[in-house]
């Protein structure tokens, strides 16, 4: 890989942001691609906002600047929206409709933003957008991050083959969770948008 790629992963604690970061780092090492990761920012406990920056390529750091992200993984829609300043017109975005409402929404002091309007806005502003508005039934929310990773392997910008990601999973997961993780990854890889009912998790 000669092109440098900056990735940003965002969501909240409990969604597996650190693990998703580690998988991408492992895939980069297997592919002999230089990789750098910024400090994981945020609260790792359940519900706290978490972001992670990854730089792929020679002399490409994981530290991010405005309009400096080439690919955004959004594990929670509102947190994806908060990362808009990091995107540019050639950015690619993949995010899922797994909503974890903040306190202000639960306390009825604010409304949760319209996720589908946000998707439409991204479609106008970015190069490639994949929105999972309808996670298939039967997938544990714990591995939604891996489902998104599977679907990301079909995006033009994504620098790793599905085979490399599978090898990274095999190297980092053991026992029962390996099968569960691989199943979620393969379902994401084969997923066709629009074939399932929308499943909003509030």
C-alpha angles and dihedrals in degrees: 000000000000099000119084116232128195116203130191124195117194137176139099135295113286095035096096100251093148092049093048089051091050092050092053090047090051091049090051091051091049089050092046090238115148109247135188129184128201122223111285103253124208142026114322094197117099112290099015119124113255132185132179129191123207128189119200122192139037113324091354111139128203092237112110135210134190111292087007104110120098097183129024125196109198115193092176124034100224092048088048089055091051088060095061093110090064095058131089134189093274095047122120121217133194119180140155136225095240101132122200105183119223122230093262091060095044089049090051092240092120140014125244108250119254103265095197093053088051090052090052090050092052090049089059096044106037137056100237130009128184115186120186099202092161119043109196118255116261098038113120110235087228089074099039086108090061091046089056090047090054092052090046091063087073094055118105096234098047107110100203132073120232088248092060092048091050090052090050090052091049090052096048106035128061139187123355093351092060092063092043092049095046091048091053091046093051092047090053092047091055097038118129114200117235100031099098137058116261111263112199114192109201 
